[in-house]
Amino acid sequence: MNDFDGQTWVAFSDLCGLKAMYEKNTEQAAQALDKFYNTVYDLQHDGNPVNSIVVSDCAVFWEDRTNCTDDLSILLEKVKSLHQLMLPDYLIRTTIAYGHFKYQGRLEMPRIRKNMIVGGAYLDAYANNDKIELGSIVIVKLPESTNFQNLSLRRECKVMIKTNCPAKGFYEYFWSLGNKSQMSGFLDRRKEIQNAIFQKLKDLYSEYEAN
């Protein structure tokens, strides 16, 4: 994998729930990591011009050509494949940002050898990952002076993207749906699940507070 230094799309994908898995069953957590590592490795070698590296329970993907503001479709398809291949056992949460990114394959210091990943796009994707829904793919930063409608995306990708948190300029890619008409029903179901969890937590606190 070649070193990279330029403007590009970067995705940060997190394996959800690993800490809870580890606390409950270390063998199960190890199996989850093994599947995650192998899946990312297989995707790295599928001929698609997107590079990747695994860092603990996360993976970083980047388009390996500079200034490719119109190649978001390639990255979306890559992370969609990751989400699909990890189901039904595990959920992935992915944030995507455009900006400066630098990857140096091997940085050597006394007694230390490691890969270096830096840049605004990586930091934007990383910092916003825990702000989005589990299992989702969300674009958190577009190229400067570009709005979503001006992006050159494949039609099958563009129609499956909807504004998420408009004030922040987030856009969610509904990777699991077969067509756009399913969006409303999916969002309603997701909201119902969130409300049910919230209600159960309220009931729990009320039960113990009363005693």
C-alpha positions as CSV (number, residue, x, y, z in Angstrom):
1,M,0.0,0.0,0.0
2,N,1.5,3.3,-1.1
3,D,2.0,6.4,1.1
4,F,-0.6,9.1,0.5
5,D,-0.7,12.8,1.2
6,G,-3.6,14.9,-0.3
7,Q,-7.2,15.8,-0.4
8,T,-9.6,12.9,-0.5
9,W,-12.6,11.1,1.0
10,V,-11.9,9.2,4.3
11,A,-14.2,6.8,6.2
12,F,-13.9,5.8,9.8
13,S,-15.7,2.5,10.6
14,D,-16.2,1.3,14.2
15,L,-17.2,-2.2,15.3
16,C,-20.1,-1.5,17.6
17,G,-20.4,-3.0,21.1
18,L,-17.0,-4.7,21.3
19,K,-16.3,-3.5,24.9
20,A,-19.6,-4.9,26.1
21,M,-18.9,-8.1,24.2
22,Y,-15.5,-8.4,25.8
23,E,-16.9,-7.8,29.4
24,K,-19.5,-10.5,28.8
25,N,-17.5,-13.1,26.8
26,T,-13.8,-12.6,25.8
27,E,-14.0,-15.5,23.3
28,Q,-17.0,-13.9,21.5
29,A,-15.2,-10.6,21.4
30,A,-12.1,-12.3,19.8
31,Q,-14.4,-13.9,17.2
32,A,-15.9,-10.5,16.4
33,L,-12.5,-9.0,15.9
34,D,-11.3,-11.9,13.8
35,K,-14.3,-11.5,11.5
36,F,-13.8,-7.8,11.3
37,Y,-10.1,-8.0,10.5
38,N,-10.7,-10.7,7.8
39,T,-13.5,-8.8,6.2
40,V,-11.5,-5.6,6.0
41,Y,-8.6,-7.6,4.5
42,D,-10.8,-9.2,1.9
43,L,-12.3,-5.8,0.9
44,Q,-8.8,-4.4,0.6
45,H,-8.0,-6.9,-2.1
46,D,-11.1,-6.7,-4.2
47,G,-9.6,-4.5,-6.9
48,N,-11.4,-1.3,-5.9
49,P,-9.1,1.8,-5.6
50,V,-9.8,2.3,-1.9
51,N,-7.2,1.6,0.7
52,S,-7.8,0.6,4.3
53,I,-6.1,-0.1,7.6
54,V,-7.4,-1.6,10.8
55,V,-6.7,0.2,14.1
56,S,-7.9,-1.9,17.1
57,D,-11.7,-2.3,16.6
58,C,-11.9,0.4,13.9
59,A,-11.0,0.6,10.2
60,V,-10.0,3.6,8.1
61,F,-10.7,3.7,4.4
62,W,-9.5,6.3,1.9
63,E,-9.8,6.9,-1.8
64,D,-6.2,6.7,-3.0
65,R,-6.4,9.4,-5.7
66,T,-6.1,13.0,-4.8
67,N,-8.8,15.7,-5.4
68,C,-11.4,13.1,-6.4
69,T,-14.4,15.0,-5.0
70,D,-16.7,13.0,-7.4
71,D,-15.6,9.5,-6.3
72,L,-17.6,9.3,-3.1
73,S,-19.6,6.5,-4.7
74,I,-16.6,4.2,-4.7
75,L,-16.1,4.7,-1.0
76,L,-19.8,4.3,-0.2
77,E,-19.9,1.0,-2.0
78,K,-16.8,-0.2,0.0
79,V,-18.2,0.6,3.4
80,K,-21.6,-0.7,2.4
81,S,-20.0,-4.0,1.7
82,L,-18.3,-4.0,5.1
83,H,-21.7,-3.3,6.8
84,Q,-23.4,-6.1,4.8
85,L,-20.7,-8.7,5.4
86,M,-20.6,-8.2,9.2
87,L,-24.4,-8.7,9.4
88,P,-26.3,-10.4,11.0
89,D,-24.0,-10.9,13.9
90,Y,-22.4,-7.4,14.2
91,L,-23.1,-3.8,13.5
92,I,-20.7,-1.2,12.0
93,R,-21.0,2.5,12.4
94,T,-19.3,4.6,9.7
95,T,-18.6,8.3,9.3
96,I,-17.2,9.9,6.1
97,A,-15.4,13.2,5.6
98,Y,-13.5,15.0,2.8
99,G,-10.3,16.9,3.4
100,H,-6.6,16.5,3.9
101,F,-5.3,13.0,4.7
102,K,-1.9,11.6,5.1
103,Y,-0.9,8.0,5.4
104,Q,2.7,6.9,5.9
105,G,3.2,3.2,5.7
106,R,6.0,2.8,8.2
107,L,7.2,5.4,10.6
108,E,10.4,4.3,12.5
109,M,11.7,5.6,15.8
110,P,13.9,4.0,18.4
111,R,12.2,0.7,19.3
112,I,9.0,1.7,17.6
113,R,7.7,0.9,14.2
114,K,4.1,2.0,13.3
115,N,1.9,3.3,10.6
116,M,1.0,7.0,10.7
117,I,-2.5,8.4,9.9
118,V,-3.1,12.1,10.2
119,G,-5.2,14.9,8.6
120,G,-8.4,16.9,9.0
121,A,-10.6,14.4,7.1
122,Y,-9.5,11.5,9.4
123,L,-10.1,13.7,12.5
124,D,-13.5,14.8,11.3
125,A,-14.6,11.3,10.6
126,Y,-13.2,10.0,13.9
127,A,-14.6,12.8,16.1
128,N,-18.1,12.5,14.8
129,N,-18.4,8.7,14.8
130,D,-20.1,8.4,18.3
131,K,-22.6,11.1,17.3
132,I,-24.5,9.0,14.8
133,E,-26.8,6.0,15.0
134,L,-25.5,2.5,15.5
135,G,-25.3,0.7,12.1
136,S,-25.5,3.9,10.0
137,I,-23.3,5.4,7.3
138,V,-23.2,9.2,7.6
139,I,-21.3,11.8,5.6
140,V,-20.2,14.4,8.1
141,K,-18.1,16.8,6.0
142,L,-18.2,17.8,2.3
143,P,-15.5,19.4,0.2
144,E,-15.2,23.2,0.8
145,S,-17.6,25.4,-1.2
146,T,-19.5,22.3,-2.3
147,N,-23.1,21.4,-1.5
148,F,-24.5,17.9,-1.7
149,Q,-26.5,18.5,-4.8
150,N,-23.3,19.4,-6.7
151,L,-21.6,16.1,-5.9
152,S,-21.1,13.8,-8.9
153,L,-22.5,10.6,-7.3
154,R,-23.8,7.5,-9.0
155,R,-27.6,7.8,-9.2
156,E,-28.1,4.6,-7.2
157,C,-26.1,6.1,-4.3
158,K,-27.5,9.6,-4.5
159,V,-31.1,8.6,-4.2
160,M,-30.4,6.7,-1.1
161,I,-28.9,9.7,0.8
162,K,-31.0,11.9,3.0
163,T,-30.1,15.0,5.1
164,N,-29.3,14.0,8.7
165,C,-29.0,16.7,11.3
166,P,-29.3,19.6,8.8
167,A,-27.7,22.1,11.2
168,K,-24.5,20.1,11.1
169,G,-24.6,19.4,7.4
170,F,-24.7,15.6,7.9
171,Y,-26.0,13.2,5.2
172,E,-27.1,9.6,5.9
173,Y,-26.6,6.9,3.3
174,F,-29.3,4.3,3.8
175,W,-27.2,1.4,2.7
176,S,-29.5,-1.4,3.9
177,L,-32.6,-0.3,1.9
178,G,-33.7,-1.7,-1.4
179,N,-35.2,1.6,-2.7
180,K,-36.0,5.2,-1.6
181,S,-39.6,4.4,-0.8
182,Q,-38.5,2.4,2.2
183,M,-36.8,5.3,4.0
184,S,-39.9,6.6,5.8
185,G,-40.8,3.3,7.2
186,F,-37.2,2.5,8.2
187,L,-36.9,5.9,10.1
188,D,-40.2,5.3,11.8
189,R,-39.1,1.8,13.0
190,R,-35.8,3.1,14.2
191,K,-37.4,5.9,16.1
192,E,-39.8,3.4,17.7
193,I,-36.9,1.3,18.9
194,Q,-35.1,4.3,20.3
195,N,-38.3,5.4,22.2
196,A,-38.8,1.9,23.6
197,I,-35.3,1.9,25.0
198,F,-35.8,5.3,26.5
199,Q,-39.1,4.3,28.1
200,K,-37.5,1.1,29.6
201,L,-34.7,3.2,31.1
202,K,-37.3,5.6,32.6
203,D,-39.2,2.7,34.0
204,L,-36.0,1.3,35.6
205,Y,-35.1,4.5,37.3
206,S,-38.6,5.1,38.5
207,E,-38.8,1.6,39.9
208,Y,-35.7,2.0,42.0
209,E,-36.4,5.6,43.0
210,A,-39.7,4.5,44.4
211,N,-38.0,2.0,46.6
